[in-house]
Amino acid sequence: MKKVWLLLCMLMLALYGTVTSYAAGETAATLVWVNPNAVSDVSAAEKKLNEGLQGALKNYQFQFANSVDAQIMMQQYMIENGVVPDDNKTSIGFLPKKGDMQAFANQLGVNYVVFCNARITDEKVKTAWISWTGDKYEVTMLFTTIVYSADRDQYVYFGQQSVKENAAGSSSTERAFNKCCNTYFTKKLTPENFILK
């Protein structure tokens, strides 16, 4: 029994040490793509997602580049390279390739680039069961999250997760979008399960 307990303790210590010292003090930048047709305030949506990504990676003790500057750099890169995503609300939008991620890392001077594409994949309008609250908007979003290591030139995390939420009242699609983002970072992409390889 003592041997089993000792082995279990050693495994826990190794896992804890790997997570907390994985890249302590190294630099990272978070970048997000939000389709401008899905929200009325793109900057607010980008800020929400960037903060969520940084919070989800708190165990790694990264030093993050300024997310506003990083978003501007990404937009300039897209213009200079003729990247023009569809403007359809449910389009794929922008998903960078490895070469794009390396270019972002070089321009920002960081070791890691963390990217999240948040897009609506389905949207329904239903009549709310309480008539005076107005219509109920149901939104399904797909979050594609990628972490790229510039030093190793490889992805150290790739995940796709869907979240469905609904909201009633005015500006319901955007409220449902925000609820999806909150659910993603509180239940799906948490520091406990956002594990880099």
Phi, psi and chi 1 to 4 in degrees:
 res  aa     phi    psi   chi1   chi2   chi3   chi4
   1 MET       -  -40.3 -177.5   67.1  178.8      -
   2 LYS   -63.3  -38.0  -75.3 -176.5  179.5 -179.8
   3 LYS   -65.4  -41.8  -71.7 -178.3 -179.6  179.0
   4 VAL   -63.3  -45.1  172.2      -      -      -
   5 TRP   -62.5  -42.6  177.3 -110.3      -      -
   6 LEU   -63.5  -43.4 -177.2   60.1      -      -
   7 LEU   -62.6  -43.0  179.7   62.3      -      -
   8 LEU   -62.1  -43.4 -176.1   60.3      -      -
   9 CYS   -62.7  -40.5  -71.6      -      -      -
  10 MET   -65.3  -40.5  -71.2  173.3   60.5      -
  11 LEU   -64.6  -42.3  -73.1  170.9      -      -
  12 MET   -63.7  -42.0  -66.0  -77.3  -75.8      -
  13 LEU   -64.6  -41.3 -176.6   61.0      -      -
  14 ALA   -64.5  -44.3      -      -      -      -
  15 LEU   -64.0  -45.8  178.5   61.3      -      -
  16 TYR   -61.8  -43.2  179.5   76.0      -      -
  17 GLY   -64.5  -36.7      -      -      -      -
  18 THR   -65.4  -44.7  -59.1      -      -      -
  19 VAL   -68.9  -45.5  170.6      -      -      -
  20 THR   -79.2  -22.2   56.9      -      -      -
  21 SER  -112.4    9.8   64.0      -      -      -
  22 TYR   -51.4  -49.0  177.5   84.4      -      -
  23 ALA  -149.6   38.8      -      -      -      -
  24 ALA   -55.9  126.0      -      -      -      -
  25 GLY    84.9   -8.0      -      -      -      -
  26 GLU   -78.0  163.7  -70.7 -170.9  -68.9      -
  27 THR  -101.0  149.9   53.6      -      -      -
  28 ALA  -147.9  156.8      -      -      -      -
  29 ALA  -129.6  138.4      -      -      -      -
  30 THR  -103.7  137.9   56.3      -      -      -
  31 LEU  -135.5  143.3  -64.9  165.6      -      -
  32 VAL  -136.5  153.2  -60.5      -      -      -
  33 TRP  -120.2  122.5  170.2  -99.8      -      -
  34 VAL  -124.5  125.3  178.3      -      -      -
  35 ASN   -63.5  124.9 -167.5  -57.9      -      -
  36 PRO   -63.4  -18.2   18.1  -28.3      -      -
  37 ASN   -80.2  -12.0  -75.5  -38.8      -      -
  38 ALA   -87.0  -19.6      -      -      -      -
  39 VAL  -138.3  158.6  -66.7      -      -      -
  40 SER   -88.8  -24.0   62.0      -      -      -
  41 ASP  -127.1   93.7 -171.8  -18.4      -      -
  42 VAL   -62.7  -41.3  175.3      -      -      -
  43 SER   -60.2  -41.8  -64.3      -      -      -
  44 ALA   -65.3  -40.2      -      -      -      -
  45 ALA   -66.0  -41.7      -      -      -      -
  46 GLU   -63.2  -42.0  -70.9  173.6  -13.2      -
  47 LYS   -61.5  -44.3 -178.6  179.4  179.3 -170.7
  48 LYS   -59.8  -45.4 -178.7 -178.2 -150.0   55.3
  49 LEU   -70.6  -41.6  -73.2  163.5      -      -
  50 ASN   -61.7  -43.7  -84.8  -56.1      -      -
  51 GLU   -64.1  -38.6  -72.4  174.2   -7.5      -
  52 GLY   -63.0  -43.0      -      -      -      -
  53 LEU   -63.7  -44.0  -71.3  171.8      -      -
  54 GLN   -65.3  -39.1  -68.6  178.6   18.3      -
  55 GLY   -65.5  -38.4      -      -      -      -
  56 ALA   -67.8  -22.9      -      -      -      -
  57 LEU  -101.6   17.1  -73.5  165.1      -      -
  58 LYS   -60.6  -28.2   68.2  179.7 -178.4 -179.6
  59 ASN   -65.6  -20.0  -71.0  -16.6      -      -
  60 TYR   -91.1   -6.7  -67.9   93.4      -      -
  61 GLN    55.4   39.1  -57.8  172.0   17.7      -
  62 PHE   -70.1  151.6  -72.4  136.6      -      -
  63 GLN   -97.8  114.2  -65.1  176.8   21.4      -
  64 PHE   -90.4  138.2  -70.6  101.4      -      -
  65 ALA   -69.1  157.5      -      -      -      -
  66 ASN   -59.8  121.5 -178.3  -73.3      -      -
  67 SER   -70.0  -30.6   58.0      -      -      -
  68 VAL   -66.3  -46.6  174.3      -      -      -
  69 ASP   -62.3  -38.6  -67.1  -18.5      -      -
  70 ALA   -65.5  -40.4      -      -      -      -
  71 GLN   -64.5  -40.9  -72.4  -64.8  136.3      -
  72 ILE   -63.2  -42.9  -68.0  169.3      -      -
  73 MET   -59.3  -43.3  179.2  -80.3  -54.4      -
  74 MET   -63.9  -42.7 -174.5  178.7   80.5      -
  75 GLN   -62.3  -42.7  -68.2  -66.9  -22.7      -
  76 GLN   -64.0  -40.7  -68.6  172.2  -15.3      -
  77 TYR   -60.3  -43.7  175.5   89.1      -      -
  78 MET   -64.2  -40.0  -68.1  168.9   71.0      -
  79 ILE   -65.0  -48.4  -68.4  167.2      -      -
  80 GLU   -64.8  -28.0  -68.8  -61.1  -42.8      -
  81 ASN  -104.4   12.4  -69.8  -79.7      -      -
  82 GLY    64.1   28.9      -      -      -      -
  83 VAL   -84.3  110.3  179.3      -      -      -
  84 VAL  -126.7   90.9 -175.2      -      -      -
  85 PRO   -65.4  154.0  -17.3   30.0      -      -
  86 ASP   -57.7  149.5  -67.8  -22.8      -      -
  87 ASP  -100.8   12.2   58.2    3.3      -      -
  88 ASN   -67.9  137.1 -178.5  -45.0      -      -
  89 LYS   -55.3  -36.2 -173.6 -172.8  -73.8 -171.4
  90 THR  -102.7   19.6   57.7      -      -      -
  91 SER   -72.2  165.7   72.1      -      -      -
  92 ILE   -65.4  -31.4  -68.0  172.5      -      -
  93 GLY    75.9 -138.4      -      -      -      -
  94 PHE  -109.3  123.0  176.3   56.1      -      -
  95 LEU  -125.9  109.3  -78.8  170.4      -      -
  96 PRO   -69.1  150.4   25.8  -32.2      -      -
  97 LYS   -91.5  174.4  -64.3 -178.1  174.5  147.9
  98 LYS   -59.1  -40.5 -152.0 -176.7 -111.6 -170.4
  99 GLY   -61.7  -37.4      -      -      -      -
 100 ASP   -64.7  -44.2  -60.0  -38.5      -      -
 101 MET   -63.6  -39.0  -61.7  -71.8  -98.6      -
 102 GLN   -64.9  -41.4 -179.3   68.9   56.3      -
 103 ALA   -63.3  -40.7      -      -      -      -
 104 PHE   -62.3  -45.2  -63.7  156.3      -      -
 105 ALA   -60.8  -43.3      -      -      -      -
 106 ASN   -65.0  -45.0  -69.6  -18.5      -      -
 107 GLN   -67.2  -34.6  -71.9 -171.0   43.7      -
 108 LEU   -92.6  -11.4  -66.4  165.3      -      -
 109 GLY    66.1   44.3      -      -      -      -
 110 VAL  -121.9  160.6  -64.8      -      -      -
 111 ASN   -82.6  -29.7  -56.7  108.1      -      -
 112 TYR  -133.6  143.9  -62.1   89.7      -      -
 113 VAL  -119.1  124.9  177.4      -      -      -
 114 VAL  -110.6  119.9 -175.7      -      -      -
 115 PHE  -123.9  139.4  178.4   85.6      -      -
 116 CYS  -134.6  127.0 -176.3      -      -      -
 117 ASN  -104.5  118.4  175.9  -53.7      -      -
 118 ALA  -114.0  112.7      -      -      -      -
 119 ARG  -136.1  149.4   68.1 -175.4 -179.4   97.8
 120 ILE   -79.8  126.5  -65.6  173.6      -      -
 121 THR  -105.5  -19.0   55.4      -      -      -
 122 ASP  -155.9  144.3 -170.7   40.2      -      -
 123 GLU  -146.5  129.4 -179.7 -179.5   -7.1      -
 124 LYS  -130.2  146.4  -65.3 -177.4  177.3   75.8
 125 VAL  -113.8  122.7 -178.8      -      -      -
 126 LYS  -123.8  156.6  -59.4  178.0  177.1  179.9
 127 THR   -79.3  125.1  -57.0      -      -      -
 128 ALA   -68.6  148.5      -      -      -      -
 129 TRP   -71.5  -20.5   65.0  -82.8      -      -
 130 ILE  -101.5  109.1  -59.2  175.5      -      -
 131 SER   -59.1  -36.2   60.0      -      -      -
 132 TRP   -76.4   -7.6   65.8   82.7      -      -
 133 THR   -82.6   -6.1   60.7      -      -      -
 134 GLY    85.0 -171.0      -      -      -      -
 135 ASP   -71.0  155.8  -68.8  -29.4      -      -
 136 LYS  -108.4  129.5 -179.3  173.1   74.4  172.1
 137 TYR  -104.8  125.7  -73.6   69.7      -      -
 138 GLU  -109.0  126.4 -176.2  178.5  -87.5      -
 139 VAL  -124.8  132.7  168.9      -      -      -
 140 THR  -111.1  128.4  -57.0      -      -      -
 141 MET  -120.4  144.0  -71.4 -177.5   57.6      -
 142 LEU  -108.5  123.4  177.7   64.7      -      -
 143 PHE  -104.2  118.5  -66.8   88.1      -      -
 144 THR  -108.1  114.8  -57.7      -      -      -
 145 THR  -117.4  128.9  -56.0      -      -      -
 146 ILE  -130.1  136.6  -55.1  165.6      -      -
 147 VAL  -120.1  124.8 -178.7      -      -      -
 148 TYR  -114.3  130.9  171.8   78.8      -      -
 149 SER   -96.2  115.1  166.7      -      -      -
 150 ALA   -69.0  -35.6      -      -      -      -
 151 ASP   -64.6  -39.6  -61.6  -25.1      -      -
 152 ARG   -95.9   -9.3  -69.7 -170.7  -91.3  166.6
 153 ASP    52.8   50.0 -171.7   30.4      -      -
 154 GLN  -154.6  160.3   69.6 -179.5   38.0      -
 155 TYR   -78.2  133.2  -62.3  120.5      -      -
 156 VAL  -108.5   -2.1  -68.1      -      -      -
 157 TYR  -159.6  136.9 -179.6   86.8      -      -
 158 PHE  -145.3  123.4 -179.8   89.1      -      -
 159 GLY  -146.5  143.3      -      -      -      -
 160 GLN  -127.9  127.7  -71.7 -172.1  -50.3      -
 161 GLN  -140.5  138.9  -66.2  178.9  -49.9      -
 162 SER   -99.5  145.1  -72.8      -      -      -
 163 VAL  -134.8  134.4  176.4      -      -      -
 164 LYS  -118.2  130.4 -177.2 -170.3  -70.7 -173.4
 165 GLU  -142.1  165.0  -71.7  -71.0   -4.4      -
 166 ASN  -140.4  159.3   62.4   68.0      -      -
 167 ALA  -151.7  148.8      -      -      -      -
 168 ALA  -116.0  160.7      -      -      -      -
 169 GLY    99.9 -170.4      -      -      -      -
 170 SER   -69.5  152.1   61.3      -      -      -
 171 SER    53.4   39.3  -56.8      -      -      -
 172 SER   -66.1  -37.9  -63.7      -      -      -
 173 THR   -60.3  -43.9  -59.6      -      -      -
 174 GLU   -68.4  -37.4 -173.2  151.3    9.7      -
 175 ARG   -64.2  -40.7  -74.1  172.5   59.0 -159.1
 176 ALA   -66.3  -38.1      -      -      -      -
 177 PHE   -58.2  -48.4  175.8   94.6      -      -
 178 ASN   -63.9  -37.7  -73.1  -34.1      -      -
 179 LYS   -64.3  -39.0  -75.6  177.1   73.0  175.6
 180 CYS   -61.5  -43.5  -75.8      -      -      -
 181 CYS   -61.8  -44.7  -67.7      -      -      -
 182 ASN   -60.6  -44.4  -69.0  -22.4      -      -
 183 THR   -63.4  -40.4  -61.8      -      -      -
 184 TYR   -59.4  -45.0 -177.7   56.3      -      -
 185 PHE   -85.2  -18.5  -69.3  117.2      -      -
 186 THR   -96.4  -21.4   57.7      -      -      -
 187 LYS  -123.7  -25.5  -64.6 -176.9  179.6  175.8
 188 LYS  -107.5  -55.3  -53.8  -98.7 -173.6 -176.9
 189 LEU  -106.1   75.6 -162.8   73.8      -      -
 190 THR  -102.1  161.7   63.7      -      -      -
 191 PRO   -55.4  -27.1  -26.5   35.4      -      -
 192 GLU   -73.4  -29.6  -66.8   72.0   32.9      -
 193 ASN  -117.3    4.0   60.9   29.0      -      -
 194 PHE   -91.7   80.7 -164.5    5.8      -      -
 195 ILE  -104.8  121.7  -52.3  -62.0      -      -
 196 LEU   -86.5  143.6  -52.5 -174.4      -      -
 197 LYS   -91.2      -   63.8 -179.1 -179.5 -178.3
